[in-house]
Amino acid sequence: MFSRGSYSEKLRISEILRKETIGGMLLVAAALIGIVWANSPFSDSYFSLRDFEIGYEPWHLHLSLGAWAADGLLAVFFFLVGLELKREFVAGDLRNISKAVVPVAAAAGGVLVPAAIYAVVNLGNPDTLTGWAIPTATDIAFAVAVLAIIGSHLPSALRIFLLTLAVVDDLLAITIIAIFYTEELHVTPLLLAIAGLALYTFLAQKYRRFFGLKASAAWFILLPIGVVVWALVHSSGIHATVAGVLLGFAVPVIRSQASGGPEAGPGLSEIFEHRFRPLSAGFAVPVFAFFSAGVAVGGWDGFVSSLTDPVSLGVIVGLVLGKPIGILGTTWLLTRLTRAKLDTSFKWIDLFGVALLAGIGFTVSLLVADLSFGQGTLPNDHAKVGILVASVLAAMLAAVVLTPRNRHYRAVEAEEDVDDDADGIPDVYQQPGTDRPHGKE
């Protein structure tokens, strides 16, 4: 399990991690500004800004700025989740079932165990039990930003595992949102949304034939249709971020250059990811964090009091303990029940550190907290305090485990980066007797 993988996958994942690192830093900065502002003497202006309403009422789009950030801007983030997940399973190393089963199973374990822990802690209170899904999500940008600081020399297989785990985790979270947080379903806009999605999918596949466009120009046609689909999904009663994932899934992924023909080369998936990832990491997610993380703690006494609430306790224990137990336990079971073995390039302690890092639940956890309790309610405020505390604790514990391991792998990496034939590809990634990297298609 978690073998080195192909050189092309290593390069692609490394590029994504660099972009997500910058986004994670912006995310943390925006959240800190929101928290400080919400607890400052000017807190009224913060909440007035967050609750200011604007939009078009007939389509249920007369929303507060905070709701626009959660329903609209976060859909861009989930669009990229859809793109990344589809690419992993269609053109990435995880198109092999034997490689995909481990992170998928680990992600499922990392969702079920935290949810069960939260449910046990809040078992006696039906009102707070509705927040069981809050500690189930891993924040990819926040976790990757921490990983870049404390684990830049860890094996690429571990970083790929964290990224894939977080993406699958987000997919499970958005599925939970679609199923369990849809209170009222409007059939007409839902059917129109399905029709719009079908048209979007068809044009995404046939844009060259019908319009003679290059991939870099097709988004001029697809983007307006995507916006309409998003609005219809929102109007149907399903959370609009679900539309983002579905639209991402609809975009074709070019698997190989070897097929030739007009479809060879970068496809829509790569073009869209290149265009929208800076928008997501640099604007959409930080703005959501700014509006969603701002919670009036009420001073030190209020902070301590909130930590004793079953909501915050369930979130903290679920993320800090439940996540690593679910991820590590599921992975360990796979090694016992199947022929899968841990790759010799790293140890279980490394996987434990990454599992701790997966306990950083921020963006999606904040979204689920808003859906569970509503903005401005006391349980929601306590849930957000729990999310913030748990994310900091998970980052600190992961740093304790991974920092010494990172020093070890820095020395190992120096040996693996040897390029005796000076062809630009480390020898460890080359097929014996050739100048081609492993996994080259």
Salt bridges, closest charged atoms under 4 A:
GLU9 OE2 - ARG12 NH2 3.26
GLU15 OE1 - ARG18 NH2 2.62
GLU15 OE2 - LYS19 NZ 3.88
GLU20 OE2 - ARG277 NH1 2.53
ASP51 OD1 - ARG50 NE 3.13
GLU53 OE1 - HIS62 NE2 3.44
ASP71 OD2 - HIS234 NE2 3.07
ASP71 OD1 - HIS239 NE2 2.92
GLU84 OE2 - ARG12 NH1 3.16
GLU84 OE1 - ARG277 NH2 3.82
GLU88 OE2 - ARG12 NH2 2.59
ASP169 OD2 - LYS323 NZ 2.45
GLU263 OE2 - ARG208 NE 3.49
GLU270 OE2 - ARG87 NH1 3.02
GLU273 OE2 - ARG277 NH2 3.03
ASP309 OD2 - HIS382 ND1 3.30
ASP350 OD1 - ARG405 NE 2.61
ASP370 OD1 - LYS384 NZ 3.17
GLU413 OE1 - HIS153 ND1 2.84
GLU416 OE2 - ARG4 NH2 2.91
GLU441 OE2 - ARG95 NH2 2.50
